[in-house]
């Protein structure tokens, strides 16, 4: 039988992530010790009280039916959490939707808001799932470059007028992946005005909201007028180390929320009820866990930044997120440098151009290993003499 795949499968090609995974396995088989700093998944457990609640609820035989939607209690917990954390008023009954992970909604939203050929303004570099969703909708991405000279914020004034008038969506992600930049309130105010002028829906990915260091990130929804033009996604994966639970939420404009709810009701059921109850426990917990989590990531960040700096690899200190966005020597492409790090030091990172053309010249390093492993990574780099053979950065 001759099986022909759809043209949409072109959006699901084997990625650099799979390529690097295979190369890592090869190196391990050859006897090399490899330290993987490429992944974007937390290596730490959720709070004890969250695991205890999940265990308790999962032991109840009555909790194994379909969960059609998010529970009223979880919606109210999210509303209270956002009021406490960001002074944002959320109407729990119509401005919140529970998702099976934020990527679930991020990928589906372009199909709800755009028609084939419509333009979506997307960060470059940006999280790879954004363009997958745009491709599935047959929409057209228009890259907004994130450059160091602009503090990695899109320059809205550089978007051509005809593109602005054709655009239906704008995707933002601060603190970001792969770029751990923070947006300012002034920038968000410009975004709201821009969106109203051109009738563009704003989708803000706020998954790293709790992973910050010296400066607390701003919720897009805390800016006046934001709910008129868009929505904000948030997740339990990074804030509470619940990545495997696959639970997140989106808040904001009630028309957009209702449309996404309608779409979801046709393709899936809700999140397993015990996971919803564990999520409620996470949101109602004290701030002690979040403070501890930030302290852990900050120590990891400082070990790498300081250690690599002593070797001559000078890297801007990230203010948030679980990544370091590191500029590489000009004599290498991002992919060449990534493979050189593996071959000579046994360290795996992600080349910046995997996230878009503006990522060329950088690599993304994940703070996803314990402190002693990161110290060892710096030691392995020192022993490799990699930086003695190239100019410092």
Secondary structure as UniProt FT lines:
FT   HELIX           7..12
FT   HELIX           16..29
FT   TURN            30..31
FT   STRAND          35..36
FT   HELIX           48..58
FT   HELIX           61..63
FT   HELIX           72..86
FT   TURN            92..94
FT   STRAND          96..99
FT   HELIX           102..113
FT   TURN            116..117
FT   STRAND          119..124
FT   HELIX           128..136
FT   TURN            137..138
FT   STRAND          140..145
FT   HELIX           148..150
FT   TURN            151..152
FT   HELIX           156..158
FT   HELIX           161..166
FT   STRAND          167..172
FT   HELIX           185..198
FT   STRAND          201..205
FT   TURN            207..210
FT   HELIX           220..222
FT   TURN            224..225
FT   HELIX           226..229
FT   STRAND          230..235
FT   HELIX           236..239
FT   HELIX           243..245
FT   STRAND          248..252
FT   HELIX           254..267
FT   HELIX           273..284
FT   HELIX           288..310
FT   TURN            311..312
FT   STRAND          323..327
FT   TURN            330..331
FT   HELIX           334..345
FT   STRAND          347..348
FT   STRAND          350..351
FT   HELIX           352..355
FT   HELIX           357..359
FT   TURN            360..361
FT   STRAND          362..366
FT   HELIX           371..384
FT   HELIX           386..388
//
